[in-house]
Structures are given as C-alpha cells and as structure tokens.
Amino acid sequence: MFRKIVISTLASLCLFISHSAMASDYLLASGDVVRISVFNHQDLNAEVRVSEDGSIKFPLIGLVPVAGKSIRYAESEIARLLKAGGYVLKPQISLLVTQFIGSQVSVLGFVNRPGRYPINSAELRLTDVLAMAGGISSTGGEVAVVKGTRDGLAFQLDIDIPMIFESNSPEQNPLIMAGDSVFVDRAPVFYVYGEVQRPGAFPLMRHMTVMQAISTGGGITLRGSSKDIVINRPTASGANQEIKVELTDRVSSGDVIFVQESFF
C-alpha cells in the first residue's frame, strides 16, 4: 500500500511539473521534442526535435529558429510563416513539448526530490528551483552550490540560503539557466561525548554555542562538570587540536565536544 501511495504521489508530481512546463513562457532549447498541430490541417501535424542549431523543420515552411524562444512565440511564428506563404489562410497552431531535453536544471544532494527539472521561465531563480525539488531535506545544509556556464565560461557560486531572505540583494538569489546544476550538501555536524544524556552526532546550527550543543545532547549528567569541557577540533592539516572551552564559546563543524566527569 505504501509503495502504491509513493508511486501515485510521484505520478501526480510529474503531471504537475509537466503542466507547469507547458506554460507559454517555457523557453525551448536544442534537444527538446515538440508536437505541432495545425487546426483542421492534420496533414501538417508533426513531431520534431529542436536541432543543435536551435531550429525545427516544419512542412512547407522549412527551418524555423525557436531555441531560446517561448512556446507562444514558436506558435505565432509558424502561423505567420504558413500565412505568409499562402499555405493556410487563418492558421491556428498548438505546440506541445513532449520531451524536455535542453532546458533543464539538475538539483542534487540533500533536497527532498533530487532530479532534473525543466526551466519554464526566463526568470527562474535559485529559490524557485529549490522549491521545485521539494525544499531542503532535514539533513541538508544552508549552502547551495550553483554550477554552470555563462558566456562560454564555467562558473560556480556558493550561496548562503538564509541570506537570500535576510538580504535584498538579487545576487543572493541568482538566476538559474539551462544546463545549470544546484547541489545542497549535508548539514555540518558536531559530536558530543562523555557525561551527557544522549551522546552522538547532531546537526550544527548557525552560531551555536557549546551550551546549546550540549543541550542538544540532553544536557550534562549529574556526574558531569560544566567547567571541564574540551573540544577536539580538526585543523586544516588534518590533525586534531584539543581546546578547553567555555559554555559561551562557538562550535565549529566537525567539533567533538567532550564533557568530563566531575571529581568533586
């Protein structure tokens, strides 16, 4: 039963994405397959692939450049050419994308629905893409890595996701283009051992203090000492550095917090 529910949910999601991507502002790209229908002229109906040069080949009118153009534009351009050539007096064109190949973005890592998604707008931003992938998972981090090409050059952006909502700068929420990939890494973790109620590994929250970290582990046991806490912190060289800390000190990714036993 659970499997059926999952399959049904995925089917509904695919249908939703398909309907969204069919919107008239979807930008066609090389590799996309489109089905073109001409009302009352079934002999002109065709299913074609957008070529590498960005055009489609349509009966009577030949090559029509469509890459980077919207579905609405492609429909009106085909209608215009059919009418201009005297082939159809009042052409009514319907274009349906059956395979989205070119205009896609890959969303990977710790998101709820990783996969490839069609870019259905020229104004698609990082937050839109993360929403399409179901948002960041419970174990996901706060940084999204965006990779792609601009003007023929490879680029990479490391975006602090909370800053998108704290800042009004558009650079914090970049535009996503066809062929881009977005990766969300696992949230950083810290470790608590020794005289705590629940020793183990826990997600590191932003600006977390030693006191907050220990509280995540259930707090100090009756045998533990809040004055004898050390952190084993990994260094850039790969070695560990032992640091005696106070409860108000900040915790870093990979820290191993050890609460020692009180001898008094």
N, C-alpha and C positions, 0 to 999 in steps of 0.2 A: 504493500500500500504506500509506504514511504517513497519507494522508487517511482511509483506512478505519479505521486504528488510532485516530486522533483522534476520529472520529465514534463509534466503539464506546465509547471512554473517556467521551465526553460523555453518551452514552446511559446508560451504567452510573451516572454521577454523577447524572443526572436521576432515575433509578429509585431510587437511594439516598436522595436528598432527598425524593422523593415518599413513600417508605415511612416515613422519619423523621417527615415532617409529618403522616402519617396517625395518628400516635400519639394516644392518648386525651387527652393533655394539651394538644393544639393548641387555641388559643383562636380561635373563629370570629369573623369580622368582616364588616361590611357590604360587599357585593360578592362574597363567596365564593359559589361554586355547590356545592351538596351533593346527592348522590343518596341517597335514603332508601328502604330496603327493609324490608318487614314480612313476616316468615317466614310462609309459607302463605297470604298475602293479597296476591297480585300486583296486584290491583285498587287497592291503596292505595299501591303504589310510586310515587315521584315524584322528579323532579329540579327543584330550586328554587334561587333566588338569595336570599341574605340581603339584605333590603331596607335602605334608608337608615336606617330607624328601628330596625334591628337584629333584625328578626323574620323568620320564614319562614311561609308559608301552606301548611298541610297539610290534605289531605282530611278531612272530618268534624269536626276539632277547631279549624280556623281558624288564627289567628295564634299563633305560639309564639316568645317572645323568646329569642334564642340568642347575640346578639353579646356578646363578652367571656366566653362560656362554653365549656367544653371539649366535645369530641365526646361523651365519655361522659355528660356532663350532658344534652346535647341528646337523646341516645338514651333516657335514662331518663325525661326529661320528656315526650317524645312517647308513650312506653309508658304512663306514668302517666295522661296525658290520654285516651288511647284506652281504657284500662281503666276510668277513672272515668266516661266517657261511655257505657259498656256496648257499645262497638263491637267490641272484641276482648277475649276472656276472659283470655288469657295472651300479651300481645304481646311479640314478640322483634324488636327494632329494630336495624338496622345502618345507620350513616350513614357515607358516604364523601365526602370533599371532592374534587371533580373540577377545580375552578379556585380557586387561591389568589389572591384579588384584594386583600382588605383587610389581612390580617395579613402584611405583607411588610416587609423592610428592604432598602434599596439599599446595596450595597457597591461603592465606586468607587475609581478611582485605581490605585495600584501594588500590587495584590494579584494572586495567581495566577489567580483565577477571578472577575473582577468580574461583578456581575449583581444580580438581585433574588432574595431567598431568603425562604421562609415562616418566620414566627415560630411555632415549635412548642412554646413553653413560656413560662410567665409569669415564669420566672427566667432568661431569656436575657441573657447579659452580653456585653460587647464582645469578650472573648477567644473566646467561643463563635462569634460572628458572623465574626470574622477566620478562625477555623478552618474554618467552612463555605465561605469564599471561598478556601480553599487556602493561607492564610497570606500574609504579606507577600512580595512578589517581591524578587529580588536587588537591584533598583534602588529599592526602596521605602524610605521614611524611617522614623523612630522615633516619629512623632506621628500619631495618628488624630484626625480632626475628626468629632465626632458632632453632627448637627443634627436637630432635631425640634420637637415641641410638648409641653408639659406644662401641664395645667390651662388650656388655651387660649392659652398664651403661647409664642412662639418662643424657643428656647434653642440655645446652642452650647457644646460642651465640647471643649477641646484636651487630649487625653490622651497623656501620655508613656508609651509602651508598655512600655519596660523597667521603669519604676517600678511597674507592675502587679505584677511578680514580686518586686520589692525591698521593697514596702510591703504591710502587712496591711490597709490602709485600703480599704473597699469603694468609696469614691468614686473610687479609681484605676481600677476596673473596673466602670463604670456599667451599669445595666440598660438593655437596648435594647427599645424599644416599637414597635408597629406604626406604619409611616409614617416611621420614622427613616431617616436616611442616614448612612453612615460613609465617610469619604474619607481615603485614605492618599496623601500627596503623594510626589513623587520625593525620594530622599535628597539632602541638600545635597552640593555638590561643591566641590572646590578644584582649582587648576591649578598645575602645576609646569613651569617652562620654564628654559631656559639650560643650564648644564653638568650635566645629569642624564642617566642612561642611557635612560630612557623618558619623555620629556616628554609631557604631556597632561592630561586631566581625570580625576579619581578621586573616588570616594565619600568623604565626610568622616565619619570615625568619631568617636564621642564622646570628648572630652578629648584629641584628637590633638595631638601636638606637631609642631614644624617638622621635627625629626629623623625622626619617624615618617612624616610626609608625604613627605619626600624619599626615604625608604627605599621607600615605595610606588612611587615613580618610578624604582626601580632603584638609587638612591644617586647620589652625586656622581661625575662622571668624573674622570680623572686631571688634567684641565686646570682643574677647578673648585675653588672655595675655600669651605670651610665657615665662614669668617669674613666673607664678603661676600655675605650673603643679604638680600634685601629682599622685602617683601610689598606688593603693590598691593591695598589693601582698600577696597571700596565703602563710602561713607558714607551716612547717611540722606538726604542731599540729592541723591544720585546721582553725586556726584563720587568720584574715586579718591584715596586718601591713601597715599603711599609711606612705608613704615615699615621701618627697619633692625631686624632681629630676631636673636635668639639661637636656637640649636638647641632649647632647652628651652621656648621660648615656644609658646603655644597657637595653633592655626589656627582661623579662623572660616569660615563658609560664604561662598563666592564669592572667597576669597583667591586671589591669583595670586602664587605663590612663584617668585622668580627667583634662580637661583644664578649668580653672576657668575664670570667667568674669573679665575684666579689669575695675577698678574703676576710671581710670584717662583718 
